[in-house]
C-alpha cells in the first residue's frame, strides 16, 4: 500500500460529487464512457492506463454503459478515485493486469454555479462543502478501512495482490 501526500497529485486525484442542477442532456450509449475514459474503447474493450478520476456521477454512468454495452474493462495502469468507482460498479466485466494501480481517497462534495460545465476529468470551480467516503462496495470499504481508511489528502494505492481479491487478472 502506498500513500500519496504530494499536494499537486492530491489535486489531480480530486473525486467530486457535484451538487447543482441535474444534467440537461441524458447520456447516450457510450457518451459517459467516452468522457470518462477519453475514448479509449474499442467495440468490445475499454482500457484504462492513466485515469485520475473526476465527476463520480459521470463514472457511475460510464459503469452502466460498460454493463449495458457488454464491454470488457481492462485496468492496465493507474486508475484512481472515480475510476475505481467505475471499476467497482462494472466489476463483473472488469479485469486488472499486473501493472494496475488502484488508488482511493475521500470524495469532495462541491457546490458549483448553475452554469458550470462538468465532464471528463476536468473539475468545475466551486465551494467545498465536505469530504466523504466514496460510493464503493462493502468489501472494498472493508479493505480500505482495515488499511487506515480513505485519505482526505493524497491517495492510498491498493497493491495488485490486494486488488486481485476484487478483480481477476486479465487473460
C-alpha positions in Angstrom: 0.0 0.0 0.0 1.3 3.4 -1.0 0.0 6.7 0.2 0.5 9.8 -1.9 1.0 13.0 0.0 2.1 15.3 -2.8 -0.3 18.2 -2.9 -0.3 18.5 -6.7 -1.2 14.9 -7.1 -3.8 15.3 -4.4 -5.5 18.0 -6.6 -5.2 15.8 -9.6 -6.9 12.9 -7.7 -9.9 15.0 -6.7 -13.0 12.9 -7.0 -16.0 15.1 -6.9 -19.7 14.7 -6.2 -21.4 17.8 -7.6 -24.4 19.3 -6.0 -26.1 21.5 -8.6 -28.5 21.4 -11.5 -29.3 18.0 -12.9 -27.8 17.0 -16.3 -29.8 18.7 -19.0 -28.8 16.1 -21.6 -29.3 12.4 -20.8 -26.2 10.3 -21.6 -26.5 8.3 -24.8 -24.9 4.9 -25.1 -21.2 5.3 -24.8 -21.2 9.1 -24.1 -20.2 8.9 -20.5 -17.6 6.2 -21.3 -16.0 8.4 -23.9 -15.9 11.4 -21.5 -14.6 9.3 -18.5 -12.0 7.3 -20.5 -11.2 9.8 -23.2 -12.5 7.4 -25.9 -10.0 4.6 -25.1 -12.6 2.0 -26.1 -12.9 -0.4 -29.0 -16.1 -2.2 -29.9 -15.6 -4.8 -27.1 -13.0 -3.4 -24.7 -12.1 -0.3 -22.7 -8.5 0.0 -21.5 -7.6 2.2 -18.5 -3.9 3.2 -18.4 -3.8 6.6 -16.7 -7.1 7.7 -15.3 -7.2 10.0 -12.3 -11.0 10.1 -12.0 -13.3 13.1 -11.9 -17.0 13.5 -11.5 -18.4 10.4 -9.7 -21.8 10.7 -11.4 -20.1 10.6 -14.8 -18.1 7.5 -13.9 -21.2 5.8 -12.5 -23.0 6.4 -15.8 -19.9 5.0 -17.6 -20.1 1.8 -15.5 -23.8 1.4 -16.5 -22.7 1.8 -20.1 -20.0 -0.8 -19.8 -22.6 -3.2 -18.5 -25.3 -2.3 -21.0 -23.0 -2.4 -23.9 -21.3 -5.7 -22.8 -17.9 -4.2 -22.9 -14.9 -5.5 -21.0 -12.9 -3.1 -18.8 -9.2 -3.7 -18.5 -7.2 -1.8 -15.9 -3.6 -1.8 -17.1 -2.2 1.2 -15.2 -3.3 4.0 -12.9 -7.0 4.0 -12.0 -7.8 6.4 -9.2 -10.7 8.0 -7.5 -14.0 7.9 -9.5 -12.2 5.5 -11.9 -12.2 3.0 -9.0 -16.0 3.6 -8.6 -16.4 2.7 -12.3 -14.3 -0.5 -11.9 -16.2 -1.5 -8.8 -19.7 -1.0 -10.3 -18.6 -2.8 -13.5 -16.7 -5.4 -11.6 -18.4 -8.4 -13.4 -16.8 -7.1 -16.7 -13.5 -5.8 -15.2 -10.1 -7.4 -15.0 -6.7 -6.0 -14.0 -3.2 -6.5 -15.3 0.0 -6.8 -13.1 0.6 -3.1 -13.9 -2.8 -2.0 -12.4 -2.6 0.7 -9.7 -5.9 1.2 -7.8 -5.9 4.5 -5.9 -8.6 5.6 -3.4 -9.3 8.7 -1.3 -12.3 10.6 0.1 -14.6 12.4 -2.4 -15.2 16.1 -2.2 -18.8 17.3 -2.2 -18.9 20.6 -4.1 -21.4 23.3 -4.7 -21.0 24.6 -8.2 -22.6 27.5 -10.1 -25.6 26.6 -12.2 -23.8 27.5 -15.4 -20.7 25.3 -14.7 -19.7 22.8 -17.4 -18.9 19.4 -16.0 -17.5 16.4 -17.8 -14.5 14.2 -18.2 -11.5 14.6 -15.8 -11.9 18.4 -15.7 -13.4 19.6 -12.4 -15.7 22.6 -12.0 -14.8 25.5 -9.8 -16.9 25.5 -6.7 -17.1 25.6 -3.0 -16.1 22.6 -1.0 -18.9 21.6 1.3 -17.5 18.4 2.8 -15.4 15.3 2.2 -16.9 11.8 2.4 -16.1 8.2 1.7 -16.7 7.3 -2.0 -19.6 5.0 -3.1 -17.6 1.8 -3.0 -18.8 -1.8 -2.4 -18.7 -3.1 1.2 -15.8 -5.5 0.5 -13.6 -2.7 -0.9 -14.6 -0.4 2.0 -13.6 -3.2 4.5 -10.2 -3.4 2.9 -9.7 0.4 2.9 -10.8 0.7 6.5 -8.5 -2.1 7.5 -5.6 -0.1 6.0 -6.3 3.2 7.5 -9.4 4.5 5.8 -9.9 6.8 2.8 -7.3 9.6 3.0 -8.6 13.2 2.9 -5.3 14.3 1.5 -3.5 12.4 -1.3 -4.5 8.8 -2.1 -3.9 5.3 -1.0 -2.7 2.8 -3.7 -4.0 -0.7 -3.3 -1.3 -3.3 -4.1 -2.1 -5.5 -7.1 -2.1 -8.6 -4.8 -4.9 -7.0 -2.8 -6.7 -5.8 -5.9 -6.8 -9.3 -7.2 -9.2 -10.2 -4.4 -11.7 -7.8 -6.1 -10.9 -8.1 -9.8 -9.5 -11.1 -11.7 -6.2 -10.9 -13.6 -6.8 -10.3 -17.3 -6.2 -13.3 -19.5 
